[in-house]
Amino acid sequence: MDESEQNQSDIQELLFEYEQLRKEILQNDTLVLQIMGGTAVLVTAILGVVFTETVQQTAGKGFLVYVATIVTLLGLSQVIDKHHDTFRTASYIRTFDESKLRVVRWETRLLKLRVLSARDERFGFTSAYQLATYAVLAIFTYLLGTNYFIEDLQSFPRYFIAGPIVMGVITAWILYGTWITHRRYILKHAETFDPLWNRIRAEEVSNDKR
């Protein structure tokens, strides 16, 4: 195989990889919507049971509402994880694929657009809205569940107060962790991922020269 044929083969491989990774990004977007829809259905179903007369004990209602809080936090973690994967993949595409292509450079140009007109493009607003929605729902269900527990606290030993405290710590810890993840890996994804991929690429080039 001569040099021209080898270059053509390399380009075809790059385009194939590019296409597969773009499909992965689109699939992540679809999964985010499915996760949000599934979370909404589960939380609504749980709260529907709580607000009816199906559960008589107040503490039982509090427990169910805490389950809704856990479902919300799990949904939030999965959504942020999918956004994390999306921007990590986008950084890989810019570094290893688009840097070797002249025409197909969507992620590279999109990053430049975000830098030049960050406010106009409202970059990060979608994921931030999703994070805020989940956070409000998690806090609401936690406070509601805690209220139910406090109302029926006299019927249980004192150590039951540890339940709302532990649940509060878990809720705050997960919300804080997801915000840090959102800030570092989504809002500042280029600063986070690009240097790592560039380092890997430089090591590969150095190894090839040996």
Buried (B, 14 or more C-beta within 10 A) or exposed (E): EEEEEEEEEEBEEBEEBBEEBBEEBEEBEEBBEEBBEEBBEBBEEBBEBBEEEEBEEBBBBBBBBBBBBBBBBBBBBBBBBBBBBBBBBBBBBBBBBBBEBEEBBEBBEBBEEBEEEEEEEEBBEEBBEBBEBBBEBBBBBBBBBBBBBBEBBEEEEEEBBEBBEEBBEBBEEBBEEBBEBBBBBBBEBBEBBBEEBBEEBEEEEEEEEE
